[in-house]
Amino acid sequence: MDSPSQISVLETAWQWWTYAATYEGYFAATRRLLGVLWEFARDSTPDRLRARFGDAEYDWDYRVNTTSGAVGWRDRLLGMFHSAYQPTEPAAFHEMIGAVQQGLDSGREVLGFRDFTFIDLGSGKGRTLLMASDYPFRRIVGVELLPSLHKIALQNLRQYKSESQKCFALESICADATEFPLPEDPLVIFLFNPFPESGMRKVISNLEQSLRAHPRPVYVLYHNPMLEHTLSERGPLKKIAGTHQYSLFAKQFR
């Protein structure tokens, strides 16, 4: 696995274009690349920059830095080829976790959050990790590719204080989430559309191999499920809940 410190914007763009060209052709891939660069330019205007600070209420309440406003141009550009950094809204997150709770209540296994490890693949500055700590998970793990976001996440984990916190075993790991070896515990995996299609397929393949080696309950909570078909078309996961904002897949095991 390449060290995250070696990430190159040009190499990332080339890999993105190569994958797109394989499935769409050179012309379509080049047109999409120009569209990405144009959107990045638009996103760099003063009005767009100010708008990204509109999600800072959570940060003000807990004295942390999870807003999308304070993200440098290089990380924003890299995000255009993976998934642009955007923190999850607290109300949406708690609704999604409520769906997991309903899945646990309706499943055949007698398990609760204390039996599960929560993993956020593409965890950014760590807001989702902090919100997940309101629930009594066994432990909480974030995996983030970009070192600058990971560094901020570590600081947020150190600074966070909340009377509602129930899990204190939190960590952030700087690594490629598509190659991250999944723990052997029962899992709740959170995805905020963090990968292009090639990355999603790697994650699903990794999960399938892990489940074959260690059968166990797994819930995949997919926020902004633009590539839901990659989860639906293969593998042991079954969709059990969802709205236009998220999809919940499960591998329940007795």
Secondary structure, DSSP 4 states (H G I P E B T S, - for coil): ---GGG--HHHHHHHHHHHHHHHH-HHHHHHHHHHHHHHHHHHTSHHHHHHGGGGTHHHHHHT----STT--HHHHHHHHHS----PPPHHHHHHHHHHHHHHHHHSSS---GGG-EEEEET-TTSHHHHHHTTS--SEEEEEES-HHHHHHHHHHHHH---TT-----EEEEES-GGGPPPPSS-EEEEEES-S-HHHHHHHHHHHHHHHHHS---EEEEEES-TTTHHHHSSSS-EEEEE-SSEEEEEE---
